């Protein structure tokens, strides 16, 4: 009698670099390109927390993970069975590396025989991800993609995840909803034209923002404030041309030139955000709203989730707008996670900034919160996260050393409070990725302060 197969095996692929591959490929500085690929790979173990509610799964990563960290994660999230696969070659295109790795492919085909089907999920639905799905299916493996659009609708990822795509959508829907607006701006192409537009805007308004169509972690975004550029048009234009000429991606992709909005830090740090999930049946599900922690260069650092993080009118507005955008994404066939970023202006206006049509910088926080505190954690806890907190310069931490140091404030399932260490890989680069859960904002901030005190020894 043939042994009955287990129903389904979840296979998670952390293909972060693939999401912005054309952008990474266009870097003028090849050393910077290699560094970007490496840094993205180091964010791998953080994504384990996006899987916090899974009891057993296979995790495919571009780089290996410290076994001590794996044990910490498994114990904390009560994971029974976690298999980690690492292709030998790491090009930045993880799904392509999987296809070219005999050992990893053989293991996936074996899992396809052991289980009735594989459920493949990834950081982003890329052409490489879809090619891997197709190859497995051609080899007789039944594959489900519960967090991805079908191949015919995969254009939605790059289009709506781009600065120009979401601007087009906003302009169309702005007629339906008056408060759906973006900062005043235009979509341009080419360095010369862009520099002229940007210089003109800068001189008239005293500030300007220039964005490439689909950047990553602050790269591809230039913020010029009062005093940053010359007041003379010709000199201003010349300086912008010089800056844009450093990287070939400015010539390769559409560029958005928009007005500089001064954020109001009292409204979600100035950067409210809402995250959603579109199910396979097309239903748009609201997950949470938050305030984003953004540094002065415009680089995303983490999130704040909890009661009172946003005024009720702002929370209601960004949720409604998120649903409106999600309905369009769903209609066009997108499936999976997406978020909508906003800027709250000092004058009281709330502008839509962009949409990330993939797993986001807050997804792992949300999924960890559901597992560790409970499905209603946004009402029971206040949460602070930082994906890349800079560690004290002269201190080097291994995961084991950090774990011992942080033991007094580590997360407890009993109290449902404390610090969650989200990465061991980033420690080698001098960064700490963490989530802090507190009963309220004051308690969460006190725990974060205590963490910083333990790190510095002061």
PyMOL commands that set and color helices and strands:
alter all, ss='L'
color gray80, all
select helices_A, chain A and resi 16-19+21-25+30-42+44-51+67-77+94-99+102-114+127-138+151-153+155-160+163-173+191-205+233-244+249-252+268-270+312-331+363-372+377-380+399-409+425-429+441-456
alter helices_A, ss='H'
color red, helices_A
select strands_A, chain A and resi 6-13+56-60+81-85+115-122+143-144+185-188+208-216+219-224+255-258+272-278+284-294+300-305+336-344+350-356+382-390+418-421+431-438
alter strands_A, ss='S'
color yellow, strands_A
deselect
rebuild
show_as cartoon
